[in-house]
Amino acid sequence: MTLTGPPGPAAAGPALRAAPSDAGWRVVPLGGGSYEVSWTSPTDLPIGSDRPTITGDGLSFGAPTVGADGRTVTAVVTASSAPTIGDLDVVLSGDRLDEPGFDPADVGSADPLPDRVTQDLAAGDPGEPGSYEVVTSDYDWDRVQLPGMDEPIEMIGHVVEPAPGESTGPRPLVLFMHGRHSVCYNPDDPDDFGNDSWPCRAPFAEIPSHLGYDYVQRVLASQGYATVSVRVNGINGQDWALPDGGADARAAIVQEHLDRWVDIAGEHQVDLDQVVLVGHSRGGEGVDRASIQIPESAPYRIAGQVLLAPTDFAWHTAPYVPTVTVLPYCDGDVYDLQGQRFTDVARDLAPGDDSLKSSVMVMGANHNFFNTEWTPGLSAAPSWDDWGGRRRETCGTRHPDRLSPVEQQAVGTAYVAGAVHLFTGENDYAPLFDGSPTTVPSIGDADVLTHAIGGGRDIRRPGPDARPTVPTGDADARLCDGATSQSASFAICGRRNDQYVTPHWRERGERTPTRKFLEVAWREAGAAGGLSFQEPLDLSTDRLELRTIADPTYGDPNLQVRISDSAGNSAVLDPEPGTEPVALPAIRYATKLWGTAVLVDASGATGVDLADITKVELVGGTAEGRVWIADVAAAPAVLAPPQTERLARVLIGDVSIDEGDGGRSVARVPWTIDGTVTRPARFVVFTAGQERGQTQRLVVDVAPGQTQGTIPVEYTADDTFGYDQLTQIALWPLEGVATDDYLGSLTVVDDDPEPTITIDAPRTVREGQAIKVEVTVRGSAGIDLYAFGRVVRGPGANLQEADVPAKWLQQHGDPGKPGRPLWRAYTYVSADIPAGRKTVTLTVPTVADGKREHAEYLHLRVNVADQAQQRIKVKVVDAR
């Protein structure tokens, strides 16, 4: 018998039995306070960009994986006792899969958004086609083998570019990468996606997801840009078991395409010093990972990236690379809008990073419709709207603020093309992304909100740079941790939160780093609170910006802003029209607490030294209200110039060692630095799977010039047979170093002698006697084992339901008709074998029916920990 840990979803340690309402759940003790928790869906899990996550209040799970069956999600957790199945949930795109119904569907608003003051962009509308003639072509290069996937990945690109004779000058290259979606479909059956098996085989055809951005490519090509959209169905069909969701694989494919474009750039008039990456969904995380990995020495330069509804499981961001992240308010797939992390993490990561990081909230947009091949009525394969709420309420298809596919794609075109113009040197397009209330005619009346950091802004952060002021009037001003919790602690911004989506804050159960926010609450009009700082802001030429989250409980806060200089002089100013803080639309479990940009032009203020502003406060204009401030900044009128440097990266891998003996031991898992650390840096380590009731979270300091280090992991070495001990390790960036290969593990391989399992059963019993199967453990086992016997079909007359007590069968099977064979009733018998116990008995009682009949047989397949297996046959004869 061989045991390895943790067992996969189909493996059985001593699973804790679920109640009937907890169908599909399984909790397997791994020893040392670790538990493998899995849930199996009755149907295939949806193929999308978000990944199913196991949650439980107060529990911190390792990275989830999906089994080969496409239905089972598994994660490891450490806890002081076994998790209670009734307290666990599997959450995908905001919906609890293990509970009936769709969580966000119940309550919303049917009212449209109020009109917002906007102004037209001074530059040309980027959503309108240009004057150049456009041509298209496609290539299919040799496939590439990547780690962790059996099938090589296709190298297919759809090229849309200006015609060869057009006098465009050198053409920047825009590379698109689609996200995770179904890969195959049956043209003759709209409901048949072939269980998303890969590769596609007849009668199935591939879903051409890479063609879904042709509408944007054509506009860009007509404006003088070369574009290519690459296909990654091979990754989508195989990334279900990759802990990072396939981000590294997608990054590798981006670089493979760019490497080959080096050879053909000349014939396409492409300028590889100006490459812009566009990634949708998991493709967004993939292109960002590529931007992190591509070195300064590469024969191409990433000028910027646009991330459409992206995932960011890794909490990554690309330092020094200008980034626009588009967040659809009605995203039914990447429901938590985790792409906001690309902006927020960047603020503190790389000192001296002046690259623009912009978040663009598109009201009424969903996840799928940015790709026409994921849009009903436009796609070759069957497709769907990823939002599942009521049609007439917020985000529903009949709500006045919900964008149609054509409207959403118009917004996508304008903001992708606008970002490309900006990244390739046309600074007149910055107002589309910097919080200004700016619009363009091509998007009609679509409502788009933005905020930004970087770009030369002088930022003051609550906590590190600024402290709360003394409130005036009936108000409070305090720092809080950017996290959500059921706790009532005032130290947490999202305390007692169970209804809002909080893109800026860490969710319950996560152990990623948090940032400080300023919470200001008031209970009378005119009350005020804010931030003070030693290093003054200069507003003599720059405008003031505050990223401000409004609490929807109180509605729009109607705020003014008071600025003060170091001498105590002050002025009260109104936000620029169209940038007043607003509470975003209500949706049950889906209202977003997201920071809109409050902009203040202080140039007309008198009686205050605008070059010496040391205090910024918010003055409440309503009877009560609450807001959170992410940061305040002085924003220049002109963006900072592009930067070419790249941040050093920290990488961790997987380590396996033999257990040995001697009690408590410490293993050291190595990490390495790729690049040069030029100033003190830090990253966070989180481990799961060690001691009972413990997780480990520590900050690692990296000295300038340091190239490697180790992470200590404690484990127990003994001389008793047990599971292999698995510790999962995750790295999160803090400052001065980026994380790349951020998921690692330590496996301590058990090297103790295996116990021998013997299974004995009587050859014959009489009716009325119990069939007793003895399971014996010979040798030393330091783990609980689990014996499970399933009645199976066999030769001869099989024992029937009427041959066992009815009450017993109700507890050990699914009774139907008395004359039905037991194996049809899915009859089973099981027992735990606690560590140290040597024997256990599996008992199947029989009843004496008093009839003279031929012999009947019980065929039982017995498994111990899904490793030792034996099939037994017991003859049952008439009672005397």
Sequence and secondary structure as in RCSB ss.txt:
>XXXX:A:sequence
MTLTGPPGPAAAGPALRAAPSDAGWRVVPLGGGSYEVSWTSPTDLPIGSDRPTITGDGLSFGAPTVGADGRTVTA
VVTASSAPTIGDLDVVLSGDRLDEPGFDPADVGSADPLPDRVTQDLAAGDPGEPGSYEVVTSDYDWDRVQLPGMD
EPIEMIGHVVEPAPGESTGPRPLVLFMHGRHSVCYNPDDPDDFGNDSWPCRAPFAEIPSHLGYDYVQRVLASQGY
ATVSVRVNGINGQDWALPDGGADARAAIVQEHLDRWVDIAGEHQVDLDQVVLVGHSRGGEGVDRASIQIPESAPY
RIAGQVLLAPTDFAWHTAPYVPTVTVLPYCDGDVYDLQGQRFTDVARDLAPGDDSLKSSVMVMGANHNFFNTEWT
PGLSAAPSWDDWGGRRRETCGTRHPDRLSPVEQQAVGTAYVAGAVHLFTGENDYAPLFDGSPTTVPSIGDADVLT
HAIGGGRDIRRPGPDARPTVPTGDADARLCDGATSQSASFAICGRRNDQYVTPHWRERGERTPTRKFLEVAWREA
GAAGGLSFQEPLDLSTDRLELRTIADPTYGDPNLQVRISDSAGNSAVLDPEPGTEPVALPAIRYATKLWGTAVLV
DASGATGVDLADITKVELVGGTAEGRVWIADVAAAPAVLAPPQTERLARVLIGDVSIDEGDGGRSVARVPWTIDG
TVTRPARFVVFTAGQERGQTQRLVVDVAPGQTQGTIPVEYTADDTFGYDQLTQIALWPLEGVATDDYLGSLTVVD
DDPEPTITIDAPRTVREGQAIKVEVTVRGSAGIDLYAFGRVVRGPGANLQEADVPAKWLQQHGDPGKPGRPLWRA
YTYVSADIPAGRKTVTLTVPTVADGKREHAEYLHLRVNVADQAQQRIKVKVVDAR
>XXXX:A:secstr
    SS  TT  SS     GGGTTEEEEEEETTEEEEEEE SS    SSS  EEE TT  B   EE TTSSEEEE
EEE SS   GGG EEEETTEETTSSS GGGS B  S       EE SS  TTS  SS EEEEEEEEEEE  TT S
S EEEEEEEEEE TT    SEEEEEEE      EEBTTBTT  GGG SS  TT EE  GGGGGHHHHHHHHHTT 
EEEEE  HHHHTTGGG TTTTHHHHHHHHHHHHHHHHHHTGGGTEEEEEEEEEEETHHHHHHHHHHHHS TTSSS
 EEEEEEES   TT    TTS EEEEEETT SSSTT GGGHHHHHHHHHSTT    EEEEEETT  SGGGSGGGS
TTT SS    S  S TTSTTSTTSTTS  HHHHHHHHHHHHHHHHHHHTT GGGGGGTSS  EE GGGTT  EEE
EEE TT EEE BTTTBEE   BSSEEEEEEEEEEES   TTEEEET SSEE TTSB TT  S   EEEEEEESST
T EEEEEEEEEE TTTSEEEEEEEE GGG     EEEEEETTS EEEE   TT S      BTTTEE   EEEEE
  TT  SS TT EEEEEEE  SSSEEEEEEEEEEE SS          EEEE EEEEE  SSEEEEEEEEEEEES
   S EEEEEEEESSSTT  EEEEEEE TT  EEEEEEEEEE SSB   EEEEEEEEEEES EESS EEEEEEE 
 S   EEEEE  SEEETTS EEEEEEEES B S EEEEEEE   SSSB BGGGS HHHHHHHS    TTSBGGGG
T EEEEEE TT  EEEEEE           EEEEEEEEETTTEEEEEEEEEE   
